[in-house]
Amino acid sequence: MTDKQYKTATTLVRGAQKRSDHNETSEALYMTSGFVYDSAEQAAAAFRDEVDCFVYSRYGNPTVKMFEQRLAMLEGAEACRATGTGMAAVFGALACQLSSGDRIVASRALFGACHAILTKILPKWGVVTELIDGRDLMAWERALKTPAKLVFLESPSNPVLELVDIEAVATLAHAAGATVLVDNVFASPLYQKPLDLGADIVIYSTTKHIDGQGRLLGGAVLGKTAFVEDVFLPFYRQTGAAMSAFNAWVMLKSLETLPLRVAAQTDNAAAVAAHLFTHPAVVSISYPGHQSHPQHDLAKQQMSGFGNMLAFELAGGQEAAFRFLNALDLIDISNNLGDSKSLACHPFTTTHANLSDEDRASLNIRPGHIRISIGLEDSGDLIADIDQALARIIKS
């Protein structure tokens, strides 16, 4: 591509494509662990970063680099590094910056594994984490009166889709000298731009919407070159977090259809949310695009679309939730999300099972909650499947 500014859909088909001498149509897949040099002098210079060449696929790979550059173009970031999993991206982006005695302020509403990193792993290194209600700007202001190295948040959060005012929190964090990291998985890079809202670093599990078809694991860390290449990259290289060339190649192809898939999933999710809102077995729904969401105005302000994730609570607690899940015929029970297939799970006993009852209560995760990742099926078929499963609860 030239320096001309193309629209998102065009960028996701053609951005950062680097053809080999064979002039292939599809991006080349470089399945190699290492690379050779013309001379010993060139090899030595490569290891001193004096020449621009690949040295080992744990450090960098041509196919992975194409994926990183295309994702950076989509995000509007200066630089990107792809990792083997989403959690490798989260842990690496945090760990590369932290030392004993550092402090993190984080929104309490986090994915279970992220919560474990902050509350179980990093404390072993002498890192202190304060968890707060991310919806409450006064809570952020109070917490950031004490010096902090990092601020970490998800918005919308997993699993009940609470929002954080990213721009306001970034302003408070920067005034306190903290760096802001945002896990943007639920919104996807299409519907929310944390860097434009003041965040410093954006993290993805590319397993989710970016692959979007339940095939691969992957992650990505994006931000300014000074962070990604000078701070994150040394940690990344030495700890082995690299994405495989094959996974990067498949995800390059997935990016080509990302806008089409996410738009269709979002339309389906809006239809399902509207239907659930009127159902007598449903206590409440949580979907940022529905007017009943308490932060609907904030969602309209900082998101350009509302995504395919929704949560709802059933009367009858865990027993009712299990009956509902077991009665589903079309929708699968799975803890994955962002897939072309619709997937439902019970966060209380799966994705957030490692949290204490007290922690789950503080996150408003209740035994009756169901999280659904809406896929590409016909919305009428999805609603019919949900209705017949809900009917089992009412009858019992």
Secondary structure, DSSP 8 states (H G I E B T S, - for coil): --SS---HHHHHHHTT----TT--SS------SB---SSHHHHHHHHTT-S----BTTT--HHHHHHHHHHHHHHT-SEEEEESSHHHHHHHHHHTT--TT-EEEEES---HHHHHIIIIIGGGGT-EEEEE-TT-HHHHHHHTTS--SEEEEESS-TTT-----HHHHHHHHHHTT-EEEEE-TTTHHHH--TTTTT-SEEEEETIIIII-SS----EEEEE-HHHIIIIIHHHHHHHT-B--HHHHHHHHHHHTTHHHHHHHHHHHHHHHHHHHHT-TTEEEEE-TTSTTSTTHHHHHHH-SS--SEEEEEETTHHHHHHHHHHH-SSSEE-S--S-SS-EEE-GGGTTTTTS-HHHHHHTT--TTEEEEE--SS-HHHHHHHHHHHHHHHHH-
